[in-house]
Amino acid sequence: MSSVRPSADPPTRPPISRGYAAYALGLLAAINLLNYLDRNVIFALFEPLKHDLGFSDTQLGRLGSAYILVYSLAALPSGVLSDLRSRRAVIAGGVTIWSAFTFLGGFVRSFWQLFACRAVVGIGEAAFAPAASSLVADYYPGRSRAAAMGVLSAGLAIGACSGSCWGERSSSTMGGASPS
């Protein structure tokens, strides 16, 4: 009876085409932009939230804290999940969660409703970074990886600035709060 010894090398995947890698990077960079836009738009809406919903400065500070605390706590489990499951599915699940709760945030009428929505948005957005970074590392080996990670990271600054500008513009043109 012969014994079959498992290979020490993991099974190899077919190579990713340059076109698909560029498409994936563009899509991930766009998602990253939306991630940071959504993360920052609320800060431009603090005054309308105070006026329309009667929030105090302390409550507004807690909204930012709720998001970042939950995001920070969810990042590690999201990274582990990205190692164990399909990274594309983790990203899709995260985008679905954060989009749904951003949408629901537009209908809140109390601090605790918005607090809960922003906290869950943090969970959804935390799923993105570990999975996206890992995908980019797979799709762009060696010397091209740093430039690809730079493209992915560009969404951070562009999204943050866009979120502030869009929130400010939304606040002034709609005459009210659009909290998430």
C-alpha positions, 0 to 999 in steps of 0.5 A: 500500500502506498502512502500519498504525501500531501504537497507542502506547496499550496495549490496555485491559481491561474495567473491574473491578467493585467487587465483584470488586475487594473479593473480590480484595483480601480474598483477597490480604489473607488470603494476606498474613496466611498469608504472615506467619503462616508466616514467624513461626510458626517462631520460637515453635517454636525451643525444641521444635526444640532439644529434639526435633531437637537444634538449636543456637542457631546453627542456629536463627539460620541458619534465620531467615537462610536464609529472609530471605536467599533471600526478599530475593534472590527478590523482584526476579526475582519482581517482574520475572516479575510484570511479564512474566506473569500476576500471578495465576499468579505468586501461585498459583505462589508460594502453591503452592511455599510451602505445599508446602515448609511441609508438607514442613517438618513431616516433617524430621529434620535441620537441613539438611532444615529449612534447605532447606524454609525457604529454598524457602518464602522463594522462594514467599513472595517471589512474593506481594508484588510481584504482589499490590501491582501487582494492588491498584494496578490494581483500586483507582485514584486515591484509593481505592488507599491504603486498599486497600494498607492492607487488604493490609498489615494481614495483615503485623501480624495474620499476624506476631502470629498466627504467634507465638501459633499456634506457641506454642500448637501447641508447648505443646498437641502437646508437640513440634515442628511445625517449619514 
